[in-house]
Amino acid sequence: MATNSAIVEVFWKAYQALKSSERQQVAERILRDRKLLEDVADHLLIEKAKRVKGKSVVHRSEAYR
């Protein structure tokens, strides 16, 4: 397993192990972190666009190169 994949797996397992109230605290922190929230929104929009047949998907950071 690549290092990045291992880090993602550890983070995901740790999140799943949290109690409901702790998960809520994590979600609230994400919602308060504007940059992180924008990153999550970007990823969601990209994934949604990938499912639309015939629509080109370019991440906004790549569009301005």
C-alpha positions in Angstrom: 0.0 0.0 0.0 1.4 3.4 -1.0 2.1 5.9 1.8 -0.8 8.2 0.8 -3.2 5.3 0.7 -2.1 4.2 4.1 -2.6 7.7 5.6 -6.1 7.9 4.1 -6.9 4.4 5.5 -5.7 5.3 9.0 -7.7 8.6 8.9 -10.8 6.8 7.7 -10.5 4.0 10.3 -10.0 6.6 13.1 -13.0 8.6 11.9 -15.2 5.5 11.9 -14.1 4.6 15.4 -15.4 8.0 16.8 -18.5 8.2 18.8 -21.4 10.0 17.1 -20.8 13.2 19.1 -17.1 13.2 18.1 -18.0 12.8 14.5 -20.3 15.7 14.8 -17.4 17.8 16.2 -15.3 16.8 13.2 -18.1 17.8 10.8 -18.5 21.2 12.6 -14.8 21.8 12.3 -14.9 21.0 8.6 -17.8 23.4 8.1 -15.9 26.2 9.9 -12.8 25.7 7.8 -13.6 27.6 4.6 -10.6 26.2 2.6 -11.3 22.6 3.6 -15.0 23.1 2.9 -14.2 24.5 -0.6 -11.9 21.5 -1.3 -14.6 19.0 -0.3 -17.2 20.9 -2.5 -14.7 20.8 -5.4 -14.2 17.1 -5.1 -18.0 16.5 -4.9 -18.6 18.6 -8.0 -15.8 16.8 -9.9 -17.2 13.4 -9.0 -20.7 14.5 -10.0 -19.4 15.9 -13.3 -17.5 12.7 -14.1 -20.9 10.8 -14.2 -22.3 13.2 -16.8 -21.8 11.7 -20.3 -20.0 14.0 -22.7 -19.1 16.7 -20.1 -15.4 17.6 -19.8 -14.1 17.7 -16.2 -11.2 20.0 -15.5 -10.2 21.0 -11.9 -10.2 24.8 -11.6 -6.5 24.8 -10.7 -5.7 23.1 -14.1 -8.1 25.4 -16.0 -5.8 28.5 -15.4 -2.5 27.0 -16.5 
